[in-house]
Amino acid sequence: MARAVSTRRKIATTAVAWAIGLLIFFPIYWTILTSFKTEAQAINNPPLFFNFDWTLENYTIVQERSDYMRFLWNSVIIAGGSTFLGILVAVPAAWSMAFVPSRRTKDILLWMLSTKMLPAVGVLYPISLIFVQFNLLDTRIGLTLVIMLINLPIIVWMLYTYFREIPVDILEAARMDGAGLREEILYVLTPMAIPGIASTVLLNVILAWNEAFWTLNLTAATAAPLTAFIASYSSPEGLFYAKLSAASTMAIAPILILGWFSQKQLVRGLTFGAVK
Amino acid sequence: MGRITLDKVGKSFGEVEVIPPLDLTIEDGEFVVFVGPSGCGKSTLLRLIAGLEDVTGGEIRIDGKDATSVPPAKRGLAMVFQSYALYPHMSVRKNIAFPLRMAKMSAAEQDRRVKAAAEVLNLTDYLDRRPGQLSGGQRQRVAIGRAIVREPAAFLFDEPLSNLDAALRVGMRLEISELHNRLKTTMIYVTHDQVEAMTMADKIVVLRAGHIEQVGSPLELYRAPRNLFVAGFIGSPKMNLIGAEIAARHDATTIGIRPEHLAVSGESGALHGRVGVSEHLGSDTFFHVTCDGVADPVTVRVGGEVDLHYGDTVWLTPDPDHLHRFDHEGLRIA
């Protein structure tokens, strides 16, 4: 039975939702706005909302001073590559956990997730040493691997919850129809899990794109992604707010656009398959 | 060919023995029905034959070859699931062709076989639809189509009709029987519905708690149930089971009389009782009669329309040729 919702209540809910939405969006909005101001206007008190001289000067300077495209390309390779590798490893792992669970499957899942609770800086030293040892410092391949490993627990968890929703009968039918393990995963499980895999991919591209700790610590120049690009404009002294904002806007634009067009999948991804 | 032999096959889940070791032979071309109440192990037994579950002990042979540790994909059996288990992302055509694709059959041959199967099952107009766009009965046909294209050694049906409504169920029951007559391939069919078992089977295997209670043709089970369980399970409405003094008169602990083997008289007979609720089906009428000295109401079948009313006094007499006698262990006395 549909619950009757009063108009007043609807208005209240809508107002609260908009308020929260605007509050969350405000920093992004302010960053974008600041990127079109001059440095002096950027730190003006009281803050300027619309009554300033719109300028593209910051973007020109930022592009002149550093090569945006190179950072962007690094970000694309690292975020895309780590997600792709992660999916490749996680699909079979999640398959086995979802469809042939053992007594310890639940424990393993929790243990995997618990690695995400570890402060990243705790393993900075050993990872740095490994990177030095294998000549991986400031390489795209090294960063891709690290970020893939960092996000792997999330990927496995997400895929696991999606796979659990797939009726096991259908996989058994595939087995009866003569499919081996490879065919079962390739032709039956994966196509059926495409929506789930898509939201997993999206969320992990975003996580990898925004990852700053490892990218800042393990890269210098050649493999530096957009996070490093932004960081290079963050200076304790001097007037760099407008330029920093321009760099930030450029760095988040691709992911913002991607997120905008895939809201539905993202919501499913973020709720770990709880919303059907 | 599809002769399936189970040799001391058993299954345990951890400590729990679901199926104690049992022997069973299913002849080539036979239509065998596993029937029993829910939880009797009939589906598990089917899944052991399919290879979807591993046996705990014993040997399964298909056409004389040991198949115990052969994976399901290589056993050459086809299965129809209760939930149909169609591939939702594939068209009907691709669903039916899937086993052929897995067998790496040529595209032309795949096409030919899918068309032939679709024709048999009246699915030709639906080949390009997705399972989600089909009705329950059509989905069931697709599932059967996917099973027949590969020409398997045997078909396994796991309660295939229980998700269909009553009218459709009767129709599909006939279609499956028809299919069996046409293909002459071994079929193993699991159901909890004894009507399906009686109407379709060449051979019925009655299971209870993982044990085989009796194996036989539908009429053998109907005429000579081996024990009280089979007597009560096979036949609709149920056989009347009467104990105490009345049974003692026949030198038995319990006697069984089917509703159709009781004569009704207004004047005299073996059991005296009062007519209770009656069910008129047109061709038959079932009366539930409360008899003196009998705990449960006795069901009586009377052909056509009979002038008996609620509260009337009647006499019932069992047909001595169709009286089943059981001893204190519930076993049939010959």
HADDOCK unambig.tbl for C-alpha pairs under 7 A between the chains (distance, minus, plus):
assign (segid A and resid 169 and name CA) (segid B and resid 85 and name CA) 5.58 0.50 0.50
assign (segid A and resid 170 and name CA) (segid B and resid 85 and name CA) 4.59 0.50 0.50
assign (segid A and resid 170 and name CA) (segid B and resid 86 and name CA) 6.43 0.50 0.50
assign (segid A and resid 170 and name CA) (segid B and resid 87 and name CA) 6.63 0.50 0.50
assign (segid A and resid 173 and name CA) (segid B and resid 85 and name CA) 6.34 0.50 0.50
assign (segid A and resid 175 and name CA) (segid B and resid 72 and name CA) 5.97 0.50 0.50
assign (segid A and resid 175 and name CA) (segid B and resid 73 and name CA) 5.12 0.50 0.50
assign (segid A and resid 176 and name CA) (segid B and resid 72 and name CA) 5.44 0.50 0.50
assign (segid A and resid 176 and name CA) (segid B and resid 73 and name CA) 5.09 0.50 0.50
assign (segid A and resid 176 and name CA) (segid B and resid 77 and name CA) 6.88 0.50 0.50
assign (segid A and resid 176 and name CA) (segid B and resid 78 and name CA) 5.95 0.50 0.50
assign (segid A and resid 176 and name CA) (segid B and resid 79 and name CA) 6.49 0.50 0.50
assign (segid A and resid 177 and name CA) (segid B and resid 73 and name CA) 6.21 0.50 0.50
assign (segid A and resid 177 and name CA) (segid B and resid 78 and name CA) 6.68 0.50 0.50
assign (segid A and resid 177 and name CA) (segid B and resid 99 and name CA) 4.57 0.50 0.50
assign (segid A and resid 178 and name CA) (segid B and resid 73 and name CA) 3.83 0.50 0.50
assign (segid A and resid 178 and name CA) (segid B and resid 74 and name CA) 6.42 0.50 0.50
assign (segid A and resid 178 and name CA) (segid B and resid 99 and name CA) 6.00 0.50 0.50
assign (segid A and resid 178 and name CA) (segid B and resid 102 and name CA) 5.74 0.50 0.50
assign (segid A and resid 178 and name CA) (segid B and resid 103 and name CA) 6.87 0.50 0.50
assign (segid A and resid 179 and name CA) (segid B and resid 73 and name CA) 5.94 0.50 0.50
assign (segid A and resid 179 and name CA) (segid B and resid 102 and name CA) 5.81 0.50 0.50
assign (segid A and resid 180 and name CA) (segid B and resid 73 and name CA) 6.70 0.50 0.50
assign (segid A and resid 191 and name CA) (segid B and resid 89 and name CA) 6.92 0.50 0.50
assign (segid A and resid 192 and name CA) (segid B and resid 89 and name CA) 6.34 0.50 0.50
